[in-house]
Amino acid sequence: MRRDRKDRNWLERLLDRLGIAGLEARAEWRLWQRALRSPWRSAVSRHHDCRGESFELVAEDGARGRGEAAHPSTGMQHEKNLGAWVEEAGRRPLSWWCRQLQELPPSTRMALECALLDLAASRAGLPLYRLLNPNASGAIEVNAAAGELDEDVEARLHALAGEGYGIAKIKLGLAPVRKEAARLRGLAVPEGMMLRLDANRAWSDEAFGILVETLAGLPVEGLEEPLANPDPQRLREWQARLPFPLALDESLLDRYRGVPPEALPVARVVLKPSRMGGLLPALDYARAASAAGRSVVFTSALEGPVGLAAILHLAAAWGEGTHGLATASWLESPPTSLLPKQGRIRLTERPGAGL
């Protein structure tokens, strides 16, 4: 999925074109952790906070670039090794920092890459989304996060429709499949609203078959990761039968890692840049997927504000689709600039990543 050399070369050429490839900078690195306003729950996990790592590059002329990525754990060994590497590196040219990208694990690569892109966009006097796509508008359509299929979900859907959302995402696979099917059958979806469903690989093929009849009567916009065993033949057969796209998310990073988009058995890919190693690998994969006829959704891995802002710039540069990036409201004290209004987030014209 990653094309480190291609992305690194693009970044190096960009830095050289801006005349800052030789500018020396030191890095500040740290792990971070932020509380969530309410638990983030899926069929496979439950989170009460989000955590990750951040890079800040401080150049000799005072310029700064910030990057951040979500991380699944904060192991002491990882902290010790990476912190020691940053301290030993000291001041290095930006081109040197760029060349380190291919040596880093995905989340750290994301953080460093975003810091480099933030600094480059600031130097170019452009918001990051226009550095990636000069024709981008800076507006991103986002789906609402409606939570799980509990007794209050219908009230939440109507409230979200009143806030201007056209697509609401519901987490499935948190209760027995027959119970969820019964709840879906009785669900009164607001007029004009579509449902984006996510099972996080909760169901057997047989269980999914039970649910399919129920889904036929609902305004389903898409369904992510229905099968616990995402077998390509079964997914291909289900996709041929269903009138909405099935999507792969976490399966792209294990079962389908390295599989070219044109060989995927579903119609949609859901991309988490923090898991893929950065904005540029995610953008590269998105272009290949789109060329292969797959729709693309960018989504959050529960980043903090800096990481979320960077992915929003990526989605704005992409310029189409409705993305899973309305996650700032889950954070304690989120920046208002990252909160949706009428189902969309509009980025500022400020140079860099805008935070």
C-alpha angles and dihedrals in degrees: 000000000000125000099189098170094050093048093044092051091050090051093046092051090049093051090047092049090052090050095240104101090105095044109119120231138172124217130232112201132183144154116244137194130192131186121241121227089230134001118284105223134186136161090272107032148019123210129192093180141016124234140180145129134281137204126200119187114206112195125208091249092054097260115141136199124191130203136171139177137189115248129195095223143008101224114182093225091056091047093050095048097046095042091051091049092052092047093049092048093062115169115356136163115270088244088061092052088049091055091055092066095088091054097055133087114255100263094046091045089054092051095049094042091052091049090053092046092047091052092045093049091048091051090048090051091236135119108251094250090059091048087058095039120011091201097052118125100208095236121119127191110219136188121234120246103233096176124219132343097266133138093278099049095098092055089048091051092053091047091050091048087054089054091058103260117148096186127042124190120219125191113227133183094063096109135030110298095241090053092051090046090054092049091049092050090057096043115121103207115200114256111269095016122120126205124231107196128199123191098174091219093304103141140071116226089258093051091050089052089058091054098045095077090055093049092056090074097048133081094249115177095183145328124226126210102343099170130069086207103041094202110181096223094051093044090050091051093048092047091053090054099045127078094215132058123271112212138208119215118150090018089067088068098050122009094030100030108141094011109131114241093244089062096052115115095222137066100234140048124203111206128202108190093199090061093043098052102260149324096296098053089046092050091047091051092045091055092050091047093049091049087053091054098257121134116233131223122182115207142177128257088204096280123177120248097282094050093043091050090053093052090047088056088052092051090048090051089050088054104197141072135036112279137205096240105113090105102114090090089067090063126085109253098356121192108263090226089070095051118099124243118199091349097308141085119218118202123216126249090238112129117258124012090328102237 
